[in-house]
Amino acid sequence: MHVFVHIVRSSSGSGLGSDIVNPIISKLNSDYANTEIQFLPDGYDFINNDAFNNQLNTDAQYASLYNTNLHTDAINIYVLGISTNTMDEYGRTALGRANSIPSISYWIHGSVYNTSVVSHEMGHCLGLYHTFHGTVTESGDPQQCKELVDGSNGVTCGDYIFDTPADPNIWNGCTYAGGNSVVDKNNQSYHPDPSDYMTYADYTCWSRFTLLQIQRMKDFIANTVILQNVSNVLIISGPSNVCSSSSFTFTVSNAPTGFNWTCSDGLSLSSPDSGTSATFVGKTEGSAWVAINLNNNEIARKIITVGDILTDISGPATIAYNDLGKYYPVTTCQNSGTFSWTLQKANSSETPQSGCTFSYTKPAVIQAISILGGSMQDLYSYILTLTYNGATIKKIIGVTNCTLSLDVLMTLNISPNPASADISLEIANNTDDQSTTNALDATTFNVSIVDMNGNSAYKGKKKGRKFNVSTSSMRNGIYNVIVSDGTITLQNKLIVKH
């Protein structure tokens, strides 16, 4: 992503200097290191204007600033002075603000230019809401609604992201201060995550984006015109998991001239560091990365795991109805070793309680056939983690409740996807049970399609397991398709591209 930095100073030119640009870019690239999104400086300028430098706290002032020296081919970061008054009508001092969600402009206070505030506001530009969005009403989104603690409406309410916990925005530094007295409409207490970059916990607490926040940002970059104009989508192609002491090759397309390959300490480069492909050798087991640098700035990165695990965990992404147990396999470098599987809520540090049990059969597969008890709440998202010979790999799985097994009897298939006209939706029965297929053919389903902001694009009823829906009136973008009969709820992502 290209970035242009505007440094706001007094009319006489007093204020911060150009030496703040590299720390801003470095902080962004550090905080986004695990997202595979990186930032490249396009330049900087000075805006010597007392009107902006002295006070900035009204919508009219924001609009005027965002129209000053705007670069439409970059994310514009306006850095105010260290003493600029940004106090609003409620007596609160703002540290930053994005023009919109998504956007190519935001400002930050000069006192925090080298903190994770720059990454928080960048998250807004790339499509992320606050984690408390909807649960606490914010401006600019008429469709917002309160997210439930159990996550059952996590796609259509709150920040529209399934694996961030509901957040009522009650913080004391890095500590949630709502206690058990603040509850949702189901009388459940909140457990927000202070480490998420998009909370309002103190910015010194922030250290992570969730897996689905990362995916949402990538989706917005790929499918939003204003962000497409500021990004070079440099995709490093190659394996995500490699064996130690083996060699492997990565390639890149559309890279600018003059770039060079680099890597983390867990790898070594065994071919020339320039050219569209490069060969590396795994040295140290664990997380590693390969990257492309241009003029000493990293412009693309791919994160890999060096160890004995060669593939991602396969298997269904959603757990649905009763099942006798299916496999979640991986491929490993060896056929022996220690396999340790765990299941953990994706939006908290809680682990399933003793009522949920697992069994696995042969090396490299897990078969969750006896998930019992009530520790999993409806529609929670969980992370299935395999640790094997010191290496770790994860998979997000949606769970409907703890009485069900770690598999899915039914999946929602969409074709074509991306789509420009009619789409065919099929509820696929992944078992050999003909009675289940017959029951699906006789069932009437509620079908809804919502965009990434929770706005409804389609709502209706369809009978049977196969049916069509028109996308011709939908705008280009990313949508969630939700099909439910009140017992079974299936979801899938749809991309509309006319």
C-alpha positions in Angstrom: 0.0 0.0 0.0 1.4 3.4 -1.0 1.5 6.0 1.8 2.0 9.8 1.5 2.7 11.7 4.8 1.5 15.3 5.2 3.2 17.1 8.2 1.0 19.9 9.6 2.9 22.8 11.1 2.4 26.5 12.0 2.2 29.1 9.2 5.8 30.0 10.1 7.0 26.4 9.5 7.5 25.5 13.2 6.7 21.9 14.1 7.6 18.3 13.4 10.1 17.5 10.6 10.6 15.0 7.9 12.4 12.6 10.3 9.0 11.3 11.5 8.2 9.7 8.1 10.4 6.6 8.4 9.2 5.8 12.0 5.6 6.0 10.8 6.2 3.5 8.0 8.3 1.3 10.2 5.5 1.2 12.8 2.9 0.4 10.2 5.0 -2.4 8.7 5.8 -3.8 12.2 2.1 -3.8 13.4 0.9 -5.3 10.1 3.8 -7.8 9.8 1.5 -10.8 10.3 -1.2 -9.6 7.9 0.9 -9.8 4.7 -0.1 -6.1 4.1 2.9 -3.8 3.9 3.3 0.0 3.3 5.6 1.9 1.0 6.3 5.6 1.4 5.6 7.7 -1.7 6.9 10.9 -0.1 5.9 13.7 2.2 5.1 17.4 2.3 4.6 20.2 4.8 1.2 22.0 5.3 2.2 25.2 7.1 -1.2 26.5 8.2 -2.1 27.9 11.7 -5.8 27.0 11.1 -5.0 23.3 11.0 -2.1 23.4 13.4 -3.8 25.2 16.3 -7.2 23.4 16.4 -8.9 20.6 14.6 -12.2 19.4 16.0 -15.1 19.9 13.6 -16.3 18.0 10.6 -15.8 21.1 8.4 -12.1 21.3 9.5 -11.7 17.6 8.9 -13.1 17.9 5.3 -10.9 20.9 4.6 -7.8 19.1 5.8 -8.5 16.0 3.8 -8.8 18.1 0.6 -5.4 19.7 1.1 -2.7 18.2 -1.1 -4.6 15.0 -1.5 -2.9 12.1 -3.3 -5.5 9.8 -4.8 -2.8 7.1 -5.5 -1.8 6.7 -1.8 -3.1 6.6 1.7 -2.8 10.1 3.0 -1.6 10.4 6.6 -2.0 14.0 8.0 0.2 14.4 11.1 -0.9 17.3 13.3 1.3 19.2 15.7 2.2 17.9 19.1 0.2 20.7 20.7 -2.8 20.8 18.3 -6.1 21.1 20.2 -8.3 18.2 19.1 -10.8 18.3 22.0 -14.4 17.7 20.9 -17.6 19.1 22.3 -17.7 16.4 25.0 -14.3 17.3 26.3 -12.5 14.3 24.8 -9.1 14.7 23.1 -9.0 12.7 19.9 -5.7 11.1 18.8 -6.8 10.3 15.2 -9.6 10.0 12.8 -10.2 8.3 9.4 -12.1 10.2 6.8 -14.5 7.2 6.3 -14.6 3.4 6.2 -12.9 2.6 3.9 -10.9 5.6 3.1 -7.6 6.9 1.7 -7.1 9.7 4.4 -6.7 9.9 8.1 -5.1 12.3 10.6 -3.2 11.5 13.8 -2.1 13.8 16.6 1.6 14.7 16.5 2.1 13.2 20.0 1.4 9.7 18.8 2.9 9.5 15.3 5.2 6.7 16.4 2.6 4.6 18.2 0.0 2.0 17.2 -2.6 4.8 16.7 -1.2 5.0 13.1 -2.2 1.3 12.7 -5.6 1.7 14.3 -6.6 4.5 11.9 -5.1 2.6 9.0 -7.4 -0.3 9.9 -10.4 2.0 9.4 -9.1 3.0 6.0 -8.8 -0.7 5.1 -12.4 -1.5 6.1 -12.4 -2.2 9.9 -14.8 -0.7 12.4 -14.1 -0.4 16.1 -14.7 -3.7 17.9 -17.5 -1.8 19.9 -19.2 -0.6 16.7 -23.0 -1.1 17.0 -22.8 -2.2 20.6 -22.0 1.4 21.2 -23.7 3.5 18.5 -21.4 5.4 16.2 -22.1 7.8 13.3 -22.1 6.9 9.7 -23.7 3.5 9.7 -27.5 3.4 9.8 -27.6 -0.5 9.8 -25.5 -0.9 13.0 -26.9 -3.1 15.8 -25.7 -4.5 19.1 -23.5 -7.6 19.0 -24.4 -10.4 21.3 -21.8 -11.9 23.6 -22.5 -15.4 22.2 -21.5 -14.3 18.7 -24.7 -15.5 17.1 -25.2 -12.2 15.2 -21.5 -11.4 14.8 -21.7 -11.3 11.0 -24.7 -8.9 10.8 -24.1 -6.7 13.9 -21.2 -5.2 15.9 -18.1 -4.8 13.7 -19.5 -7.4 11.3 -16.5 -9.7 12.1 -17.2 -13.1 13.6 -14.0 -13.7 15.6 -13.8 -10.4 17.5 -15.7 -10.5 20.8 -18.6 -8.1 21.6 -17.3 -5.0 23.2 -19.2 -2.4 25.2 -16.2 0.0 25.3 -15.6 0.2 29.0 -11.9 0.3 29.7 -9.5 1.4 32.4 -6.2 1.3 30.6 -5.7 -2.3 29.4 -8.3 -3.7 31.8 -12.0 -4.2 30.9 -13.9 -2.3 33.6 -17.5 -3.5 32.9 -17.2 -6.5 35.2 -20.2 -8.9 35.3 -22.7 -6.1 35.8 -22.7 -5.0 32.2 -24.6 -7.6 30.1 -26.2 -8.0 26.7 -29.9 -8.7 26.1 -29.3 -12.4 26.9 -27.9 -11.4 30.3 -24.4 -12.5 29.3 -21.3 -10.6 30.5 -18.8 -9.1 28.0 -15.2 -10.3 27.6 -13.6 -7.9 25.1 -10.0 -8.3 24.0 -7.7 -5.3 24.9 -5.0 -6.5 22.6 -7.0 -5.9 19.4 -5.8 -2.9 17.5 -9.4 -1.8 16.9 -10.5 -1.5 20.5 -10.5 1.7 22.7 -8.3 0.1 25.3 -5.1 2.1 25.8 -3.1 2.0 22.6 -0.1 0.5 24.6 -2.2 -2.7 24.9 -2.7 -3.3 21.2 -0.7 -6.1 19.5 -3.0 -8.1 17.1 -5.5 -8.2 14.4 -7.8 -11.3 14.3 -7.7 -13.7 11.4 -11.0 -12.5 10.1 -10.0 -8.8 10.5 -7.0 -9.5 8.3 -9.2 -11.2 5.8 -11.7 -8.3 5.7 -8.8 -5.8 5.1 -7.5 -8.0 2.2 -11.0 -8.2 0.8 -11.5 -4.5 0.9 -8.1 -3.9 -0.8 -9.0 -6.3 -3.5 -12.5 -5.1 -4.2 -12.7 -1.4 -3.3 -11.8 1.0 -6.1 -10.2 3.7 -4.0 -8.0 1.1 -2.3 -7.1 -0.6 -5.6 -5.8 2.7 -6.8 -3.3 3.0 -3.9 -2.1 -0.6 -3.7 0.3 -2.7 -5.7 -1.1 -6.2 -5.2 2.3 -8.1 -5.1 1.5 -11.7 -4.4 4.4 -13.9 -3.4 3.5 -17.4 -4.5 4.9 -20.5 -2.9 4.3 -23.0 -0.1 2.9 -21.8 3.3 4.6 -24.7 5.1 8.0 -26.2 4.4 10.1 -29.0 5.8 13.3 -28.0 7.6 16.6 -28.6 5.7 14.6 -28.7 2.4 14.7 -26.2 -0.5 11.7 -24.4 -1.9 11.0 -21.7 -4.5 8.9 -18.5 -4.3 7.8 -16.3 -7.2 6.4 -12.8 -7.6 4.6 -11.0 -10.4 4.2 -7.3 -11.2 7.1 -6.4 -8.9 8.9 -3.0 -9.7 12.4 -3.0 -11.0 15.2 -2.8 -8.6 13.7 -5.0 -5.8 15.5 -7.7 -3.9 14.5 -10.8 -1.9 15.1 -11.1 1.8 14.0 -13.5 4.5 13.9 -14.1 8.3 16.6 -15.8 10.3 14.8 -19.2 10.1 15.6 -19.4 6.3 18.5 -18.9 4.1 18.6 -17.7 0.5 20.3 -20.2 -1.9 19.8 -18.3 -5.1 20.5 -14.7 -6.3 18.4 -12.2 -4.4 16.9 -10.5 -7.5 14.6 -11.9 -10.2 11.0 -13.0 -10.2 11.8 -16.2 -8.4 14.1 -17.2 -5.5 15.0 -20.4 -3.7 15.3 -20.7 0.0 16.3 -23.4 2.5 14.6 -23.9 5.9 17.0 -23.7 8.8 15.1 -23.2 12.1 11.7 -24.7 12.9 9.0 -22.2 13.6 7.4 -19.1 12.0 9.4 -17.4 9.2 8.9 -15.1 6.3 10.1 -14.2 2.8 9.8 -10.7 1.6 10.6 -8.3 -1.3 12.4 -5.0 -0.5 12.6 -1.9 -2.7 15.0 0.9 -1.6 15.3 -0.7 1.8 11.5 -0.7 2.3 9.6 -3.9 2.5 6.8 -4.0 -0.1 5.5 -7.6 0.1 5.8 -10.4 2.6 4.7 -14.1 2.8 4.5 -15.8 6.2 5.4 -19.5 6.3 6.0 -22.2 8.9 9.2 -24.2 8.9 8.8 -27.6 10.5 7.2 -31.0 9.9 3.8 -29.8 8.7 3.4 -29.3 5.0 -0.2 -28.4 4.5 -2.9 -26.4 6.1 -5.6 -28.3 8.1 -8.2 -29.3 5.7 -11.8 -30.2 6.5 -15.1 -28.2 6.8 -15.0 -24.6 7.9 -18.4 -24.8 9.7 -19.8 -27.3 12.1 -23.4 -28.1 11.4 -25.8 -30.9 12.2 -25.4 -34.4 13.8 -22.5 -36.3 12.4 -20.6 -39.5 13.2 -17.3 -37.9 12.8 -15.1 -36.8 9.9 -11.4 -36.2 9.6 -9.4 -32.9 9.7 -6.2 -34.0 8.1 -2.8 -32.5 7.5 0.3 -33.7 5.6 3.5 -34.0 7.5 7.2 -34.5 6.6 7.4 -37.6 8.7 4.9 -40.3 9.7 5.7 -40.3 13.4 6.0 -37.7 16.2 3.9 -36.1 18.8 0.5 -34.7 17.7 -1.3 -32.3 20.1 -4.7 -30.9 19.1 -6.6 -28.2 21.0 -9.8 -26.2 20.4 -10.1 -22.7 21.6 -12.6 -19.8 21.2 -11.4 -17.5 18.5 -12.6 -14.4 20.3 -11.3 -15.1 23.9 -8.7 -16.8 25.9 -11.3 -19.4 27.2 -10.9 -23.0 26.3 -13.7 -25.5 26.0 -14.5 -27.0 29.4 -14.3 -30.6 30.4 -17.6 -31.5 28.8 -16.0 -31.3 25.3 -13.7 -34.2 24.4 -11.8 -35.2 21.3 -10.2 -38.3 19.9 -7.9 -38.8 16.9 -7.1 -41.9 15.1 -3.9 -42.1 13.0 -1.0 -39.5 12.8 -1.9 -36.2 11.1 -5.6 -36.5 11.5 -8.1 -35.5 14.2 -11.6 -37.0 14.4 -13.8 -35.0 16.8 -16.5 -37.6 17.4 -17.7 -36.9 21.0 -18.1 -33.2 21.7 -20.5 -33.2 24.6 -21.7 -30.8 27.2 -22.6 -27.1 26.9 -19.4 -25.2 26.9 -19.7 -24.1 23.3 -22.2 -21.3 22.7 -24.3 -21.0 19.5 -22.4 -19.8 16.5 -19.1 -19.2 18.2 -16.0 -19.3 16.1 -13.2 -21.6 17.4 -9.6 -22.2 16.4 -8.5 -25.7 16.0 -4.7 -25.9 16.6 -2.3 -28.7 15.9 1.2 -28.7 17.5 3.4 -31.3 16.0 7.1 -31.7 16.8 7.2 -28.1 17.9 5.4 -26.6 14.9 2.0 -25.1 15.2 -0.8 -24.7 12.6 -4.4 -23.4 13.0 -7.8 -23.5 11.4 -10.9 -21.4 12.2 -14.1 -23.4 12.6 -17.6 -22.2 13.2 -19.4 -24.2 15.8 -23.2 -24.3 16.4 -23.2 -26.0 19.8 -21.3 -28.4 21.9 -23.5 -31.4 21.3 -22.3 -31.6 17.7 -19.2 -33.1 16.3 -16.3 -31.3 14.7 -17.5 -31.7 11.2 -20.3 -30.5 8.9 -23.1 -32.5 7.4 -24.0 -29.6 5.1 -22.2 -26.9 3.2 -23.5 -23.9 1.3 -22.1 -23.9 -2.3 -22.3 -20.8 -4.5 -21.8 -20.8 -8.3 -20.5 -18.8 -10.0 -18.4 -16.9 -7.5 -17.5 -14.1 -8.3 -20.9 -13.5 -9.9 -22.4 -10.8 -12.2 -25.9 -12.1 -12.7 -27.8 -15.1 -11.3 -26.1 -17.3 -8.7 -27.0 -20.9 -8.0 -27.1 -21.8 -4.3 -26.9 -25.5 -3.2 -27.1 -26.9 0.3 -24.8 -29.9 -0.2 -25.4 -33.0 1.9 -22.0 -34.4 2.8 -23.3 -37.8 3.9 -24.7 -40.8 2.1 -28.0 -40.4 4.0 -30.8 -40.1 1.3 -33.4 -39.3 4.0 -31.4 -36.1 4.8 -31.3 -35.1 1.1 -35.1 -35.7 0.9 -35.7 -33.6 4.0 -33.6 -30.7 2.5 -35.6 -30.8 -0.7 -38.8 -30.4 1.3 -37.5 -27.6 3.6 -38.2 -23.9 3.2 -35.1 -21.7 3.9 -34.8 -18.1 4.9 -32.1 -16.6 2.6 -30.4 -13.3 3.3 -27.4 -11.6 1.6 -25.7 -8.7 3.4 -22.7 -6.6 2.5 -19.7 -6.1 4.7 -21.4 -3.3 6.5 -24.4 -5.4 7.4 -26.7 -3.7 4.8 -29.3 -6.1 3.3 -28.9 -6.8 -0.4 -31.4 -9.6 -0.6 -34.0 -11.3 1.7 -36.5 -14.0 0.8 -37.6 -17.6 1.2 -36.6 -20.5 -1.0 -37.8 -24.1 -0.9 -35.4 -27.0 -1.5 -31.7 -27.5 -1.4 -31.0 -25.9 -4.8 -32.2 -22.4 -5.9 -31.2 -19.3 -7.8 -30.8 -15.7 -6.6 -30.1 -12.7 -8.9 -27.2 -10.4 -8.2 -27.8 -8.0 -11.1 -29.0 -5.2 -8.8 -26.2 -5.6 -6.3 -23.2 -3.3 -6.3 -19.7 -4.7 -6.8 -18.3 -5.9 -3.5 -18.2 -8.7 -0.9 -21.3 -10.2 0.7 -22.2 -12.8 3.2 -24.9 -15.3 2.1 -26.8 -16.8 5.1 -29.3 -19.6 4.7 -31.3 -20.9 7.7 -34.4 -22.9 8.5 -34.2 -22.0 12.2 -32.2 -25.1 13.1 -29.5 -25.2 10.5 -27.6 -22.0 9.6 -25.1 -22.0 6.8 -23.0 -19.2 5.5 -20.6 -18.5 2.6 -18.9 -15.5 1.1 -20.0 -14.0 -2.3 -18.1 -11.6 -4.5 -20.2 -9.5 -6.9 -18.2 -8.1 -9.8 -20.1 -6.7 -12.8 
